[in-house]
Structure formats: C-alpha cells, structure tokens
Amino acid sequence: MGGVTSSTTPASGLDPAIAARLKRNDDGLFPAIAQQYDTGEVLMLGWMDDEALHRTLTTGRCTYWSRSRREYWVKGDTSGHVQHVKSVALDCDADTVLVKVDQVGAACHTGDRTCFDSDVLPLGQ
C-alpha cells in the first residue's frame, strides 16, 4: 500500500469531517501520542496519516506510518506488544491525536515499558 509522498493527503476511508479538521505536516503526517488508558502513563509517540488513523479507529489496534520504512505498521504485529485502543482524541489545534490504549508488554522498541523512562533530563541545570 502506498504511503505519504507529498502534502496532499492520500485517499483514505477516514470520515471526511474528521479529515477536514486535521492539520498535517508537509509530509501529510501528524503525531500520535499513545497513553495507557487507566494510569495516564505516556508510552510513545508515533506518526499517522489519514489512513493510519482510519485503521486505528476501525480496527481497535494502533496503526502508525513508519517514516523510515515508508509503510504502515500495526503496533504489536511482530513483537506481540499490542496496543488495544480505548479512545482517540484530537488536541485543541487538531494537529496531534491522543490514543488511550491498553498496552500489552513494552511500548518502546528497546523493550522498555515506555519510550520516556530511560533518559530523564536533570532540572535546574
């Protein structure tokens, strides 16, 4: 399946009313923050386009666009570390989505629970 190649959004099954609200970068992408639904733990940040969001909304599994591989990937298809979608919300500017999930296993490709727990920066320096 083709991916994002320009600022023009590719054809997608996404509801046109939702698509019209989204603000995308020059590559047609927007950030998607995955958060554990019951604890509020921030797990990871991935990138989506309209089709990835459509798949996420309709399958109940997080689908992202891999910028390096230039293809869609469903979190957990190869690792087993699945993200079951509980809710999806747009931020106030409609340029970021927050996906509340039930994370099975590690969210980070390094094997850590989150992508934000191994390199905490010091404050007041």
Secondary structure as UniProt FT lines:
FT   HELIX           16..21
FT   TURN            26..27
FT   STRAND          30..36
FT   TURN            37..39
FT   STRAND          42..48
FT   HELIX           50..59
FT   STRAND          63..66
FT   TURN            67..70
FT   STRAND          71..74
FT   TURN            75..79
FT   STRAND          83..90
FT   TURN            92..93
FT   STRAND          97..103
FT   TURN            109..110
FT   TURN            115..116
//
